[in-house]
Amino acid sequence: MPTPKSASSSIPRKSASIAKLKRPTVKRPPRAGVKRVDVAPEFMERERVGRYKKLRSSAKAFIDTKLPNGEREILTVIGRGVIEDAELAPPIKDNKDFNVAYVRAKHGCGATLHIHETNEVFVPLQGHWGVYWQNKNGARHEVVLEPYDTISVPIGVSRGFRYLGKGEGLMMAIVGGTDPGRVHWPKETVDEAKKHGFVLRNGDLVEIKSK
């Protein structure tokens, strides 16, 4: 009688070259050599550390913060990002390639629809948050995030977010780019903010006095 083949011998094996995942080929400009540097603890504490308890915050960091359900507090950590409050400064000013901030908001509040020129990442730290977006055809979608979930919103997507939990929520927001550009707001948002006494001038939020 012929010897029966084992189950493993009947399964074709892929070659090692096929089985391995190949890294995508990315053309990068040549980089200068990185030199090792030494820094003092005092320098790190002064220039490279952001203590949460000492972070400056703003309740008027964006033009939509005075609109219904747009109320939120922004705490900058690394770089100014796309903040529209000229007086809000971060403790860590070196923002090469990315900017970091925290968002605090109460139930139902957050950011209205807007567009960024670079990728934007959200990581909830306290409570559940909803990140929503609206397509050109008017279709609206939302992803609900639990603490430490992460979402990366692509460039050009009209997005917003809101806190869904109880009490006060906290979320980390990361905006890509050393120069992330400015926030692109819908005309109706800009017009509504003007009714509440706020306009944008050179990218900064300015309160206008009623006549």
C-alpha positions as CSV (number, residue, x, y, z in Angstrom):
1,M,0.0,0.0,0.0
2,P,1.2,3.5,-0.7
3,T,2.2,5.6,2.3
4,P,-0.5,8.3,3.0
5,K,0.8,11.8,2.7
6,S,0.7,14.0,5.8
7,A,-1.7,16.9,5.9
8,S,1.2,19.4,6.0
9,S,2.8,17.9,2.9
10,S,-0.3,18.5,0.8
11,I,-0.4,22.2,1.6
12,P,1.7,24.3,-0.8
13,R,4.2,26.5,0.9
14,K,4.8,30.1,-0.1
15,S,8.3,31.1,-0.7
16,A,10.0,33.2,1.9
17,S,10.2,36.2,-0.4
18,I,6.4,36.1,-1.0
19,A,5.5,35.5,2.7
20,K,7.5,38.5,3.9
21,L,5.7,41.8,4.0
22,K,7.4,44.3,1.8
23,R,7.9,47.9,2.9
24,P,6.5,50.4,0.4
25,T,9.2,52.2,-1.5
26,V,9.2,55.9,-0.4
27,K,11.5,58.4,-2.0
28,R,13.0,60.7,0.6
29,P,15.4,63.6,0.3
30,P,18.8,62.9,1.7
31,R,19.2,63.8,5.3
32,A,22.1,65.4,7.0
33,G,23.7,63.3,9.7
34,V,22.2,63.6,13.2
35,K,24.6,64.6,15.8
36,R,24.3,63.4,19.4
37,V,23.8,66.3,21.8
38,D,23.9,66.6,25.6
39,V,21.3,68.6,27.5
40,A,21.0,69.7,31.1
41,P,18.0,68.8,33.2
42,E,17.2,72.4,33.6
43,F,16.9,72.8,29.9
44,M,14.6,69.9,29.5
45,E,12.3,71.1,32.3
46,R,12.3,74.7,30.9
47,E,12.0,74.0,27.2
48,R,10.8,70.4,26.6
49,V,8.4,69.6,29.5
50,G,4.7,70.5,29.6
51,R,3.2,70.1,33.1
52,Y,-0.5,69.5,32.8
53,K,-1.3,71.4,36.0
54,K,0.6,74.5,34.6
55,L,-0.8,74.4,31.0
56,R,-2.5,77.6,29.8
57,S,-6.0,77.2,28.4
58,S,-8.4,79.2,26.3
59,A,-12.2,79.1,26.0
60,K,-12.0,81.1,22.8
61,A,-9.3,79.2,20.9
62,F,-11.5,78.9,17.8
63,I,-14.2,81.0,16.1
64,D,-16.9,78.4,16.8
65,T,-16.4,78.3,20.6
66,K,-19.1,80.9,21.1
67,L,-21.6,79.0,19.0
68,P,-24.2,76.5,20.5
69,N,-22.5,73.2,21.4
70,G,-19.1,74.6,20.3
71,E,-18.0,75.5,23.9
72,R,-14.8,73.9,24.8
73,E,-11.4,74.6,26.4
74,I,-8.1,74.2,24.6
75,L,-4.8,73.5,26.4
76,T,-1.7,73.8,24.2
77,V,1.3,71.6,24.9
78,I,3.5,71.5,21.8
79,G,3.3,74.3,19.3
80,R,0.4,76.6,18.5
81,G,-1.0,74.3,15.9
82,V,-4.0,76.0,14.3
83,I,-5.1,77.9,17.4
84,E,-6.9,81.1,16.6
85,D,-6.3,82.7,20.1
86,A,-3.1,84.8,19.6
87,E,-2.6,85.0,23.4
88,L,-2.4,81.2,23.9
89,A,1.2,80.0,24.0
90,P,2.4,76.4,24.5
91,P,5.2,75.4,27.0
92,I,7.0,73.4,24.3
93,K,7.6,75.7,21.3
94,D,9.6,73.3,19.1
95,N,6.8,71.8,17.0
96,K,8.8,70.2,14.2
97,D,6.3,68.0,12.2
98,F,3.5,67.9,14.8
99,N,1.5,69.9,17.4
100,V,-0.2,68.6,20.5
101,A,-3.1,70.0,22.6
102,Y,-5.8,68.8,25.0
103,V,-9.5,69.5,24.6
104,R,-11.8,69.7,27.6
105,A,-15.6,69.8,27.0
106,K,-18.9,69.1,28.7
107,H,-21.6,66.7,27.3
108,G,-22.7,67.5,23.8
109,C,-20.0,70.1,23.2
110,G,-17.0,70.1,20.9
111,A,-16.0,71.4,17.5
112,T,-18.3,72.1,14.6
113,L,-17.5,71.0,11.1
114,H,-14.2,72.3,9.7
115,I,-11.3,71.3,7.5
116,H,-7.6,71.0,8.1
117,E,-4.6,71.2,5.8
118,T,-2.7,68.4,7.5
119,N,-3.7,65.1,9.2
120,E,-5.4,65.4,12.6
121,V,-5.3,62.7,15.3
122,F,-7.7,62.3,18.3
123,V,-7.1,60.2,21.4
124,P,-9.8,60.4,24.1
125,L,-8.3,60.3,27.7
126,Q,-11.5,60.7,29.7
127,G,-15.0,59.6,28.6
128,H,-16.4,58.7,25.2
129,W,-16.1,61.1,22.3
130,G,-17.7,61.1,18.9
131,V,-15.7,62.2,15.8
132,Y,-18.0,62.9,12.9
133,W,-17.7,64.0,9.3
134,Q,-19.8,65.1,6.5
135,N,-19.3,64.2,2.8
136,K,-20.0,66.4,-0.2
137,N,-23.4,64.7,-0.8
138,G,-24.5,65.7,2.7
139,A,-24.1,62.2,4.2
140,R,-22.9,62.4,7.8
141,H,-21.0,59.7,9.7
142,E,-19.6,59.3,13.2
143,V,-17.1,57.1,15.0
144,V,-17.5,56.7,18.8
145,L,-14.2,56.5,20.6
146,E,-13.5,55.1,24.0
147,P,-10.6,56.2,26.2
148,Y,-7.2,55.5,24.4
149,D,-8.8,54.7,21.1
150,T,-7.2,56.6,18.2
151,I,-8.5,58.1,15.0
152,S,-6.5,59.9,12.2
153,V,-8.6,62.2,10.1
154,P,-7.3,62.7,6.6
155,I,-6.5,66.1,5.0
156,G,-9.5,67.8,3.5
157,V,-12.2,65.9,5.4
158,S,-15.0,68.1,6.9
159,R,-14.9,66.9,10.5
160,G,-16.0,67.8,14.0
161,F,-16.2,66.2,17.4
162,R,-18.3,66.2,20.5
163,Y,-18.1,64.8,24.0
164,L,-20.6,62.0,24.6
165,G,-19.9,61.2,28.2
166,K,-21.0,62.5,31.6
167,G,-19.4,65.4,33.4
168,E,-16.3,66.8,31.6
169,G,-14.3,64.9,29.0
170,L,-10.6,65.2,28.0
171,M,-9.1,64.4,24.7
172,M,-5.7,64.7,23.1
173,A,-5.5,66.3,19.6
174,I,-2.4,66.1,17.4
175,V,-2.2,68.2,14.3
176,G,0.5,67.3,11.8
177,G,3.0,69.7,10.2
178,T,5.5,72.3,11.4
179,D,3.3,74.8,9.6
180,P,-0.2,73.2,9.8
181,G,-1.8,76.1,8.0
182,R,-5.2,77.4,9.1
183,V,-8.6,76.0,9.9
184,H,-11.1,76.2,7.0
185,W,-14.5,77.1,8.3
186,P,-17.8,77.0,6.4
187,K,-19.2,80.4,5.5
188,E,-22.2,79.8,7.7
189,T,-20.0,79.3,10.8
190,V,-18.0,82.5,10.1
191,D,-21.3,84.4,9.6
192,E,-22.8,83.0,12.8
193,A,-19.7,83.8,14.8
194,K,-19.8,87.4,13.6
195,K,-23.4,87.7,15.0
196,H,-21.9,86.7,18.4
197,G,-19.2,89.4,18.0
198,F,-16.2,87.4,16.7
199,V,-14.3,87.5,13.4
200,L,-11.0,86.2,12.1
201,R,-8.2,88.6,11.1
202,N,-5.0,87.1,9.7
203,G,-6.0,83.8,11.3
204,D,-6.5,85.2,14.8
205,L,-9.8,85.6,16.6
206,V,-10.8,89.2,17.3
207,E,-13.8,90.4,19.3
208,I,-15.7,93.2,17.6
209,K,-17.6,95.8,19.6
210,S,-21.2,96.2,18.7
211,K,-22.1,99.7,17.6
